[in-house]
Amino acid sequence: MAASVMTEQAATQKRVNQQQKSVRFLPREHGATAMLFTPMVCAAMLARGWRWTELAAFAAAFAALAAKDPLVILARQWLVWKQLHPETPAAAAWFAGWTLLLALSGIVLLQAWPSKSTILLGLGVAVFSVLAVAVNVKNRQRSSLFQIASAVALTSSSLAISLSATGAVQAWCWWLWLLLALQAAAGILVVHARLDARIALRNAAKATQEFRRKAQMAVAVLAAAAVTAGALRHSLVALALLVAAGGYAYDLHSQRDADDLQRPLTSVGRRALALSSVYSILLIAGLW
């Protein structure tokens, strides 16, 4: 009997060890990853120059994004879970690795960026990271305010590239950040409206129009911004905003079709990425 128990314990421990080894804390949210790196690529092109410190900015951004998931696990282990979860040791190891990469990248950037800009951007990253962890621990990820804040925070990565490439946040970069944040926020709200519509298709009792109404408001903001840009004779920027507004308006209209709601989310993601890419290209041309 004792030998059987020991054998079972050994087998259980072996399974736990295998689970820990198989855990990989890499960014899993492809939309967030694209939202982080697209502004950086746009800023790198608009900077019209290249400095090797831009690589450090890319590395720091990736490390900060990747560190979120293991940090959420560690926060839940500390604040919520009473028993040690199998993924916690792996989360601690991955978090240490991503933190090390972030620290090394930060040291490089400290030598290249103005100290005031470094402190402000670093504080911004730290504050948003704490907010993201708190929201995830409390399972409030679907909060519309948090989703909009995420769009603003992730697209601010363009500032890091402007600092790395030119030594300052250029005037065009502020506009780039604003325009990308508007599009990203609208895109997030439209996706959540689709998710709500899919839920309502299966269970009408759980139907909600919250994200749909907010997505419609975001589309209206894009359209108003397009009219303003057109009035100021920034035709390509106006075209970019109209393309985004039209694309998201079409998506919201399609969400009334039950067949369209059955579309795989991977297909929806590819369509959103294509729209975002066209928007970014037009912005680059408009801000050049």
Secondary structure, 3 states (H helix, E strand, C coil): CHHHHHHHHHHHHHHHHHHHHHCCCCCCCHHHHHHHHHHHHHHHHHCCCCCCHHHHHHHHHHHHHHCHHHHHHHHHHHHCCCCCCCHHHHHHHHHHHHHHHHHHHHHHHHHHCCHHHHHHHHHHHHHHHHHHHHHHHCCCCCCHHHHHHHHHHHHCHHHHHHHHHHCCCCHHHHHHHHHHHHHHHHHHHHHHHHHHHHHHHHCHHHCCCHHHHHHHHHHHHHHHHHHHHHHCCCHHHHHHHHHHHHHHHHHHHHCCCHHHHCCCHHHHHHHHHHHHHHHHHHHHHHHC
